[in-house]
Amino acid sequence: MKYFTPEEADALIPELERIFSAVAGLAAQAEMKSRSLRERLARADGDEAASAIERSQLQFLASGINDWMQKIVALGALPKGVEPALVDFPAKVDGREAYLCWKLGEKRVAHYHPVDEGFSTRKPLPKRRP
C-alpha cells in the first residue's frame, strides 16, 4: 500500500475536484430519474415498459458514479463519501498509520484521523511549511 505525504495528496486535489464534479452531475441526474420513477409508481399508471426504461437509466447512472469513484481508488486513495465528498489517503503521521483526510472545497489536505476512526474525529496535521 502506498503512503501519501500531504504534498502528494495536495497534488491530487484538482483531479479529485474534477471527479467529484462529474459525480455531482450524474448524482443530480440520478435523483431526477429516481423522483420520476417514484412518481410513476405512485400513480400506478401501468406503463411497465416506461418504468423498466427508467430503472435501466437509473442503473446506468449509478454505474457511471461507481466508475468515477473507482478513479479515486486507482489514484491510491479511498473515497469515503459523495455528499459530502470525502477522500482518505493512507499515510503515516508521527510514525503511525493514519488517513490524511480531505473534503471537497478544501484547497489543502490539512487533517488526518487514525485508521480506526473516521472523518468526525479528524485532527489538524502537524504544522507544515506553506
Secondary structure per residue as TSV (DSSP state, phi and psi in degrees):
chain	resnum	aa	ss	phi	psi
A	1	M	-	360.0	136.8
A	2	K	-	-81.2	135.8
A	3	Y	-	-101.8	132.9
A	4	F	-	-94.5	145.0
A	5	T	-	-89.2	161.4
A	6	P	H	-57.3	-36.8
A	7	E	H	-66.7	-39.0
A	8	E	H	-65.8	-40.1
A	9	A	H	-66.1	-43.0
A	10	D	H	-56.3	-39.3
A	11	A	H	-63.8	-21.9
A	12	L	T	-89.7	-8.2
A	13	I	H	-56.9	-45.2
A	14	P	H	-58.7	-38.5
A	15	E	H	-68.5	-40.5
A	16	L	H	-63.1	-40.1
A	17	E	H	-62.5	-40.9
A	18	R	H	-63.2	-44.7
A	19	I	H	-61.9	-48.5
A	20	F	H	-69.6	-24.8
A	21	S	H	-66.1	-44.4
A	22	A	H	-64.4	-42.5
A	23	V	H	-61.6	-42.8
A	24	A	H	-61.5	-40.3
A	25	G	H	-63.1	-45.9
A	26	L	H	-65.6	-39.8
A	27	A	H	-64.1	-38.4
A	28	A	H	-64.9	-41.9
A	29	Q	H	-63.4	-41.6
A	30	A	H	-64.1	-39.3
A	31	E	H	-63.7	-43.2
A	32	M	H	-63.6	-42.4
A	33	K	H	-65.8	-41.3
A	34	S	H	-63.0	-43.4
A	35	R	H	-61.5	-43.5
A	36	S	H	-61.6	-42.6
A	37	L	H	-66.2	-43.6
A	38	R	H	-60.0	-43.0
A	39	E	H	-64.0	-41.6
A	40	R	H	-61.5	-44.7
A	41	L	H	-68.3	-35.9
A	42	A	H	-65.6	-34.8
A	43	R	H	-74.2	-20.2
A	44	A	T	49.4	52.0
A	45	D	-	-77.0	-6.9
A	46	G	-	78.3	1.2
A	47	D	-	-84.2	80.2
A	48	E	H	-63.5	-34.2
A	49	A	H	-63.6	-46.0
A	50	A	H	-64.1	-40.0
A	51	S	H	-63.9	-41.9
A	52	A	H	-63.7	-39.3
A	53	I	H	-64.1	-44.9
A	54	E	H	-64.0	-38.7
A	55	R	H	-62.6	-43.0
A	56	S	H	-62.5	-42.5
A	57	Q	H	-64.4	-38.9
A	58	L	H	-64.3	-42.5
A	59	Q	H	-63.6	-39.0
A	60	F	H	-62.8	-44.0
A	61	L	H	-64.2	-42.0
A	62	A	H	-62.3	-39.5
A	63	S	H	-64.2	-39.1
A	64	G	H	-63.4	-41.6
A	65	I	H	-61.8	-44.8
A	66	N	H	-60.7	-41.4
A	67	D	H	-59.6	-43.6
A	68	W	H	-65.0	-40.6
A	69	M	H	-65.9	-32.5
A	70	Q	H	-65.8	-25.4
A	71	K	H	-63.8	-33.4
A	72	I	H	-67.4	-43.3
A	73	V	H	-60.7	-40.7
A	74	A	H	-63.1	-26.9
A	75	L	T	-75.1	-12.5
A	76	G	T	99.8	3.1
A	77	A	-	-102.7	174.3
A	78	L	E	-122.6	111.9
A	79	P	E	-69.4	133.1
A	80	K	E	-118.0	-7.2
A	81	G	E	-178.7	159.1
A	82	V	E	-108.7	-39.5
A	83	E	T	-134.4	89.4
A	84	P	T	-81.0	156.6
A	85	A	E	-74.9	115.1
A	86	L	E	-129.4	143.0
A	87	V	E	-138.5	137.5
A	88	D	E	-109.3	143.9
A	89	F	E	-120.3	120.8
A	90	P	E	-57.0	137.7
A	91	A	E	-158.1	174.6
A	92	K	E	-120.5	126.0
A	93	V	E	-121.3	121.6
A	94	D	T	53.3	38.8
A	95	G	T	80.2	0.8
A	96	R	E	-113.2	146.9
A	97	E	E	-64.3	136.0
A	98	A	E	-156.2	179.5
A	99	Y	E	-120.5	126.0
A	100	L	E	-72.7	135.9
A	101	C	E	-123.4	141.9
A	102	W	E	-133.2	142.1
A	103	K	E	-122.9	137.1
A	104	L	T	-49.9	132.1
A	105	G	T	107.1	-23.2
A	106	E	-	-80.5	136.0
A	107	K	S	-88.7	-14.1
A	108	R	S	-141.7	155.7
A	109	V	-	-82.7	114.0
A	110	A	-	-127.0	4.4
A	111	H	E	-135.8	162.2
A	112	Y	E	-146.8	167.8
A	113	H	E	-149.0	152.6
A	114	P	E	-59.5	155.7
A	115	V	T	-63.4	-24.5
A	116	D	T	-95.8	12.8
A	117	E	S	-127.2	-178.2
A	118	G	-	-131.3	-169.1
A	119	F	G	-52.2	-38.8
A	120	S	G	-65.6	-17.1
A	121	T	G	-109.6	17.1
A	122	R	-	-65.7	150.8
A	123	K	E	-126.0	155.1
A	124	P	E	-64.3	141.0
A	125	L	-	-65.7	151.9
A	126	P	-	-55.3	149.6
A	127	K	-	-51.7	138.1
A	128	R	-	-131.1	163.1
A	129	R	-	-71.3	146.0
A	130	P	-	-66.4	360.0
